[in-house]
Amino acid sequence: MLVEGPVDLVTADGDRVCSDRFMVAVCTCRRSKNYPLCDTSHRRKVRSTDPE
């Protein structure tokens, strides 16, 4: 989800995340290692090792 910045986010456990960028990508899939900010982890696909 793209949000116009700057942003100041508070996570469920009370941590505060600030970004002064003009546009901020917020993670909605919870795959990001940089949660709550998006690191594009949602783009990675798991490939099957089974030959079809």
PDB file of N, CA, C and O in Angstrom:
ATOM      1  N   MET A   1       0.862  -1.158   0.000  1.00  0.00           N
ATOM      2  CA  MET A   1       0.000   0.000   0.000  1.00  0.00           C
ATOM      3  C   MET A   1       0.912   1.226   0.000  1.00  0.00           C
ATOM      4  O   MET A   1       1.811   1.331   0.835  1.00  0.00           O
ATOM      5  N   LEU A   2       0.687   2.144  -0.923  1.00  0.00           N
ATOM      6  CA  LEU A   2       1.467   3.370  -0.976  1.00  0.00           C
ATOM      7  C   LEU A   2       0.751   4.485  -0.222  1.00  0.00           C
ATOM      8  O   LEU A   2      -0.450   4.702  -0.386  1.00  0.00           O
ATOM      9  N   VAL A   3       1.521   5.183   0.606  1.00  0.00           N
ATOM     10  CA  VAL A   3       0.985   6.260   1.427  1.00  0.00           C
ATOM     11  C   VAL A   3       1.858   7.493   1.207  1.00  0.00           C
ATOM     12  O   VAL A   3       3.084   7.390   1.185  1.00  0.00           O
ATOM     13  N   GLU A   4       1.235   8.645   1.047  1.00  0.00           N
ATOM     14  CA  GLU A   4       2.011   9.876   0.935  1.00  0.00           C
ATOM     15  C   GLU A   4       2.684  10.162   2.261  1.00  0.00           C
ATOM     16  O   GLU A   4       2.042  10.138   3.311  1.00  0.00           O
ATOM     17  N   GLY A   5       3.982  10.432   2.210  1.00  0.00           N
ATOM     18  CA  GLY A   5       4.757  10.661   3.415  1.00  0.00           C
ATOM     19  C   GLY A   5       4.859  12.138   3.733  1.00  0.00           C
ATOM     20  O   GLY A   5       4.321  12.971   3.003  1.00  0.00           O
ATOM     21  N   PRO A   6       5.523  12.460   4.781  1.00  0.00           N
ATOM     22  CA  PRO A   6       6.139  11.544   5.747  1.00  0.00           C
ATOM     23  C   PRO A   6       5.091  10.835   6.602  1.00  0.00           C
ATOM     24  O   PRO A   6       3.968  11.313   6.761  1.00  0.00           O
ATOM     25  N   VAL A   7       5.486   9.681   7.150  1.00  0.00           N
ATOM     26  CA  VAL A   7       4.563   8.895   7.969  1.00  0.00           C
ATOM     27  C   VAL A   7       5.185   8.562   9.313  1.00  0.00           C
ATOM     28  O   VAL A   7       6.406   8.501   9.459  1.00  0.00           O
ATOM     29  N   ASP A   8       4.329   8.351  10.277  1.00  0.00           N
ATOM     30  CA  ASP A   8       4.717   7.932  11.625  1.00  0.00           C
ATOM     31  C   ASP A   8       3.762   6.803  11.987  1.00  0.00           C
ATOM     32  O   ASP A   8       2.590   7.046  12.274  1.00  0.00           O
ATOM     33  N   LEU A   9       4.265   5.551  11.973  1.00  0.00           N
ATOM     34  CA  LEU A   9       3.431   4.375  12.217  1.00  0.00           C
ATOM     35  C   LEU A   9       3.695   3.816  13.603  1.00  0.00           C
ATOM     36  O   LEU A   9       4.827   3.847  14.086  1.00  0.00           O
ATOM     37  N   VAL A  10       2.659   3.310  14.239  1.00  0.00           N
ATOM     38  CA  VAL A  10       2.786   2.630  15.523  1.00  0.00           C
ATOM     39  C   VAL A  10       2.298   1.203  15.311  1.00  0.00           C
ATOM     40  O   VAL A  10       1.155   0.993  14.904  1.00  0.00           O
ATOM     41  N   THR A  11       3.160   0.217  15.584  1.00  0.00           N
ATOM     42  CA  THR A  11       2.817  -1.184  15.386  1.00  0.00           C
ATOM     43  C   THR A  11       1.962  -1.689  16.548  1.00  0.00           C
ATOM     44  O   THR A  11       1.790  -1.005  17.557  1.00  0.00           O
ATOM     45  N   ALA A  12       1.434  -2.896  16.383  1.00  0.00           N
ATOM     46  CA  ALA A  12       0.572  -3.488  17.413  1.00  0.00           C
ATOM     47  C   ALA A  12       1.296  -3.655  18.748  1.00  0.00           C
ATOM     48  O   ALA A  12       0.673  -3.576  19.807  1.00  0.00           O
ATOM     49  N   ASP A  13       2.613  -3.886  18.699  1.00  0.00           N
ATOM     50  CA  ASP A  13       3.358  -4.055  19.953  1.00  0.00           C
ATOM     51  C   ASP A  13       3.908  -2.741  20.509  1.00  0.00           C
ATOM     52  O   ASP A  13       4.670  -2.740  21.476  1.00  0.00           O
ATOM     53  N   GLY A  14       3.514  -1.615  19.888  1.00  0.00           N
ATOM     54  CA  GLY A  14       3.870  -0.308  20.423  1.00  0.00           C
ATOM     55  C   GLY A  14       5.126   0.303  19.846  1.00  0.00           C
ATOM     56  O   GLY A  14       5.471   1.429  20.205  1.00  0.00           O
ATOM     57  N   ASP A  15       5.834  -0.401  18.955  1.00  0.00           N
ATOM     58  CA  ASP A  15       7.012   0.173  18.320  1.00  0.00           C
ATOM     59  C   ASP A  15       6.591   1.288  17.378  1.00  0.00           C
ATOM     60  O   ASP A  15       5.511   1.249  16.790  1.00  0.00           O
ATOM     61  N   ARG A  16       7.456   2.275  17.245  1.00  0.00           N
ATOM     62  CA  ARG A  16       7.162   3.415  16.390  1.00  0.00           C
ATOM     63  C   ARG A  16       8.114   3.389  15.199  1.00  0.00           C
ATOM     64  O   ARG A  16       9.324   3.246  15.368  1.00  0.00           O
ATOM     65  N   VAL A  17       7.562   3.529  13.996  1.00  0.00           N
ATOM     66  CA  VAL A  17       8.351   3.523  12.762  1.00  0.00           C
ATOM     67  C   VAL A  17       8.068   4.830  12.037  1.00  0.00           C
ATOM     68  O   VAL A  17       6.918   5.151  11.735  1.00  0.00           O
ATOM     69  N   CYS A  18       9.131   5.580  11.760  1.00  0.00           N
ATOM     70  CA  CYS A  18       8.989   6.866  11.092  1.00  0.00           C
ATOM     71  C   CYS A  18       9.710   6.837   9.746  1.00  0.00           C
ATOM     72  O   CYS A  18      10.768   6.222   9.614  1.00  0.00           O
ATOM     73  N   SER A  19       9.137   7.499   8.760  1.00  0.00           N
ATOM     74  CA  SER A  19       9.776   7.653   7.462  1.00  0.00           C
ATOM     75  C   SER A  19       9.498   9.052   6.960  1.00  0.00           C
ATOM     76  O   SER A  19       8.356   9.512   6.978  1.00  0.00           O
ATOM     77  N   ASP A  20      10.545   9.732   6.511  1.00  0.00           N
ATOM     78  CA  ASP A  20      10.379  11.093   6.016  1.00  0.00           C
ATOM     79  C   ASP A  20      10.341  11.158   4.491  1.00  0.00           C
ATOM     80  O   ASP A  20      10.425  12.241   3.913  1.00  0.00           O
ATOM     81  N   ARG A  21      10.215  10.007   3.841  1.00  0.00           N
ATOM     82  CA  ARG A  21      10.126   9.971   2.380  1.00  0.00           C
ATOM     83  C   ARG A  21       8.799  10.554   1.912  1.00  0.00           C
ATOM     84  O   ARG A  21       7.827  10.584   2.667  1.00  0.00           O
ATOM     85  N   PHE A  22       8.761  11.024   0.648  1.00  0.00           N
ATOM     86  CA  PHE A  22       7.535  11.624   0.122  1.00  0.00           C
ATOM     87  C   PHE A  22       6.486  10.580  -0.222  1.00  0.00           C
ATOM     88  O   PHE A  22       5.299  10.900  -0.285  1.00  0.00           O
ATOM     89  N   MET A  23       6.909   9.309  -0.450  1.00  0.00           N
ATOM     90  CA  MET A  23       5.987   8.206  -0.706  1.00  0.00           C
ATOM     91  C   MET A  23       6.530   6.990   0.041  1.00  0.00           C
ATOM     92  O   MET A  23       7.710   6.660  -0.077  1.00  0.00           O
ATOM     93  N   VAL A  24       5.665   6.326   0.809  1.00  0.00           N
ATOM     94  CA  VAL A  24       6.086   5.208   1.653  1.00  0.00           C
ATOM     95  C   VAL A  24       5.255   3.982   1.300  1.00  0.00           C
ATOM     96  O   VAL A  24       4.031   4.059   1.192  1.00  0.00           O
ATOM     97  N   ALA A  25       5.936   2.841   1.121  1.00  0.00           N
ATOM     98  CA  ALA A  25       5.243   1.579   0.852  1.00  0.00           C
ATOM     99  C   ALA A  25       5.070   0.843   2.183  1.00  0.00           C
ATOM    100  O   ALA A  25       6.043   0.476   2.843  1.00  0.00           O
ATOM    101  N   VAL A  26       3.815   0.642   2.553  1.00  0.00           N
ATOM    102  CA  VAL A  26       3.489  -0.044   3.810  1.00  0.00           C
ATOM    103  C   VAL A  26       3.092  -1.476   3.470  1.00  0.00           C
ATOM    104  O   VAL A  26       2.283  -1.699   2.569  1.00  0.00           O
ATOM    105  N   CYS A  27       3.655  -2.444   4.183  1.00  0.00           N
ATOM    106  CA  CYS A  27       3.396  -3.866   3.934  1.00  0.00           C
ATOM    107  C   CYS A  27       2.008  -4.254   4.427  1.00  0.00           C
ATOM    108  O   CYS A  27       1.626  -3.930   5.551  1.00  0.00           O
ATOM    109  N   THR A  28       1.262  -4.944   3.583  1.00  0.00           N
ATOM    110  CA  THR A  28      -0.044  -5.449   3.983  1.00  0.00           C
ATOM    111  C   THR A  28      -0.094  -6.971   3.959  1.00  0.00           C
ATOM    112  O   THR A  28      -1.088  -7.562   4.383  1.00  0.00           O
ATOM    113  N   CYS A  29       0.978  -7.623   3.464  1.00  0.00           N
ATOM    114  CA  CYS A  29       0.983  -9.089   3.370  1.00  0.00           C
ATOM    115  C   CYS A  29       1.724  -9.734   4.541  1.00  0.00           C
ATOM    116  O   CYS A  29       1.631 -10.946   4.733  1.00  0.00           O
ATOM    117  N   ARG A  30       2.453  -8.949   5.319  1.00  0.00           N
ATOM    118  CA  ARG A  30       3.224  -9.395   6.491  1.00  0.00           C
ATOM    119  C   ARG A  30       4.406 -10.295   6.129  1.00  0.00           C
ATOM    120  O   ARG A  30       4.920 -10.992   7.004  1.00  0.00           O
ATOM    121  N   ARG A  31       4.854 -10.305   4.872  1.00  0.00           N
ATOM    122  CA  ARG A  31       6.024 -11.090   4.468  1.00  0.00           C
ATOM    123  C   ARG A  31       7.313 -10.291   4.595  1.00  0.00           C
ATOM    124  O   ARG A  31       8.400 -10.867   4.550  1.00  0.00           O
ATOM    125  N   SER A  32       7.213  -8.995   4.749  1.00  0.00           N
ATOM    126  CA  SER A  32       8.376  -8.118   4.767  1.00  0.00           C
ATOM    127  C   SER A  32       9.261  -8.370   5.983  1.00  0.00           C
ATOM    128  O   SER A  32       8.768  -8.524   7.101  1.00  0.00           O
ATOM    129  N   LYS A  33      10.573  -8.410   5.752  1.00  0.00           N
ATOM    130  CA  LYS A  33      11.523  -8.509   6.864  1.00  0.00           C
ATOM    131  C   LYS A  33      11.694  -7.151   7.527  1.00  0.00           C
ATOM    132  O   LYS A  33      12.290  -7.040   8.599  1.00  0.00           O
ATOM    133  N   ASN A  34      11.164  -6.125   6.880  1.00  0.00           N
ATOM    134  CA  ASN A  34      11.251  -4.754   7.363  1.00  0.00           C
ATOM    135  C   ASN A  34       9.875  -4.253   7.788  1.00  0.00           C
ATOM    136  O   ASN A  34       9.615  -3.050   7.747  1.00  0.00           O
ATOM    137  N   TYR A  35       8.987  -5.169   8.196  1.00  0.00           N
ATOM    138  CA  TYR A  35       7.604  -4.855   8.547  1.00  0.00           C
ATOM    139  C   TYR A  35       7.561  -3.771   9.613  1.00  0.00           C
ATOM    140  O   TYR A  35       8.332  -3.859  10.569  1.00  0.00           O
ATOM    141  N   PRO A  36       6.732  -2.777   9.515  1.00  0.00           N
ATOM    142  CA  PRO A  36       5.575  -2.598   8.660  1.00  0.00           C
ATOM    143  C   PRO A  36       5.869  -1.935   7.317  1.00  0.00           C
ATOM    144  O   PRO A  36       4.938  -1.631   6.571  1.00  0.00           O
ATOM    145  N   LEU A  37       7.137  -1.706   6.992  1.00  0.00           N
ATOM    146  CA  LEU A  37       7.475  -1.145   5.694  1.00  0.00           C
ATOM    147  C   LEU A  37       7.703  -2.269   4.699  1.00  0.00           C
ATOM    148  O   LEU A  37       8.241  -3.318   5.054  1.00  0.00           O
ATOM    149  N   CYS A  38       7.302  -2.058   3.467  1.00  0.00           N
ATOM    150  CA  CYS A  38       7.386  -3.074   2.425  1.00  0.00           C
ATOM    151  C   CYS A  38       8.821  -3.218   1.924  1.00  0.00           C
ATOM    152  O   CYS A  38       9.514  -2.220   1.727  1.00  0.00           O
ATOM    153  N   ASP A  39       9.268  -4.459   1.718  1.00  0.00           N
ATOM    154  CA  ASP A  39      10.569  -4.728   1.095  1.00  0.00           C
ATOM    155  C   ASP A  39      10.398  -5.558  -0.180  1.00  0.00           C
ATOM    156  O   ASP A  39      11.366  -6.149  -0.658  1.00  0.00           O
ATOM    157  N   THR A  40       9.219  -5.610  -0.721  1.00  0.00           N
ATOM    158  CA  THR A  40       8.819  -6.328  -1.946  1.00  0.00           C
ATOM    159  C   THR A  40       8.912  -7.844  -1.811  1.00  0.00           C
ATOM    160  O   THR A  40       9.027  -8.536  -2.823  1.00  0.00           O
ATOM    161  N   SER A  41       8.868  -8.370  -0.617  1.00  0.00           N
ATOM    162  CA  SER A  41       8.880  -9.822  -0.410  1.00  0.00           C
ATOM    163  C   SER A  41       7.674 -10.495  -1.042  1.00  0.00           C
ATOM    164  O   SER A  41       7.744 -11.673  -1.393  1.00  0.00           O
ATOM    165  N   HIS A  42       6.569  -9.775  -1.195  1.00  0.00           N
ATOM    166  CA  HIS A  42       5.351 -10.334  -1.786  1.00  0.00           C
ATOM    167  C   HIS A  42       5.568 -10.725  -3.243  1.00  0.00           C
ATOM    168  O   HIS A  42       4.783 -11.500  -3.789  1.00  0.00           O
ATOM    169  N   ARG A  43       6.602 -10.214  -3.878  1.00  0.00           N
ATOM    170  CA  ARG A  43       6.870 -10.512  -5.291  1.00  0.00           C
ATOM    171  C   ARG A  43       7.542 -11.863  -5.490  1.00  0.00           C
ATOM    172  O   ARG A  43       7.479 -12.435  -6.579  1.00  0.00           O
ATOM    173  N   ARG A  44       8.179 -12.370  -4.458  1.00  0.00           N
ATOM    174  CA  ARG A  44       8.918 -13.631  -4.596  1.00  0.00           C
ATOM    175  C   ARG A  44       7.962 -14.803  -4.668  1.00  0.00           C
ATOM    176  O   ARG A  44       7.016 -14.901  -3.886  1.00  0.00           O
ATOM    177  N   LYS A  45       8.218 -15.684  -5.609  1.00  0.00           N
ATOM    178  CA  LYS A  45       7.381 -16.872  -5.774  1.00  0.00           C
ATOM    179  C   LYS A  45       8.172 -18.094  -5.340  1.00  0.00           C
ATOM    180  O   LYS A  45       9.384 -18.166  -5.545  1.00  0.00           O
ATOM    181  N   VAL A  46       7.483 -19.048  -4.745  1.00  0.00           N
ATOM    182  CA  VAL A  46       8.112 -20.302  -4.382  1.00  0.00           C
ATOM    183  C   VAL A  46       7.972 -21.226  -5.574  1.00  0.00           C
ATOM    184  O   VAL A  46       6.863 -21.485  -6.042  1.00  0.00           O
ATOM    185  N   ARG A  47       9.102 -21.725  -6.067  1.00  0.00           N
ATOM    186  CA  ARG A  47       9.069 -22.585  -7.232  1.00  0.00           C
ATOM    187  C   ARG A  47       9.038 -24.039  -6.809  1.00  0.00           C
ATOM    188  O   ARG A  47       9.734 -24.456  -5.883  1.00  0.00           O
ATOM    189  N   SER A  48       8.238 -24.778  -7.490  1.00  0.00           N
ATOM    190  CA  SER A  48       8.117 -26.199  -7.212  1.00  0.00           C
ATOM    191  C   SER A  48       9.320 -26.942  -7.800  1.00  0.00           C
ATOM    192  O   SER A  48       9.805 -26.584  -8.874  1.00  0.00           O
ATOM    193  N   THR A  49       9.797 -27.965  -7.107  1.00  0.00           N
ATOM    194  CA  THR A  49      10.911 -28.781  -7.626  1.00  0.00           C
ATOM    195  C   THR A  49      10.410 -29.984  -8.398  1.00  0.00           C
ATOM    196  O   THR A  49      11.202 -30.735  -8.967  1.00  0.00           O
ATOM    197  N   ASP A  50       9.078 -30.174  -8.421  1.00  0.00           N
ATOM    198  CA  ASP A  50       8.488 -31.277  -9.169  1.00  0.00           C
ATOM    199  C   ASP A  50       8.473 -30.963 -10.649  1.00  0.00           C
ATOM    200  O   ASP A  50       7.986 -29.906 -11.051  1.00  0.00           O
ATOM    201  N   PRO A  51       9.002 -31.871 -11.480  1.00  0.00           N
ATOM    202  CA  PRO A  51       8.873 -31.641 -12.920  1.00  0.00           C
ATOM    203  C   PRO A  51       7.445 -31.935 -13.349  1.00  0.00           C
ATOM    204  O   PRO A  51       6.857 -32.924 -12.912  1.00  0.00           O
ATOM    205  N   GLU A  52       6.887 -31.092 -14.193  1.00  0.00           N
ATOM    206  CA  GLU A  52       5.494 -31.271 -14.610  1.00  0.00           C
ATOM    207  C   GLU A  52       5.409 -31.983 -15.922  1.00  0.00           C
ATOM    208  O   GLU A  52       4.311 -32.219 -16.426  1.00  0.00           O
TER     209      GLU A  52
END
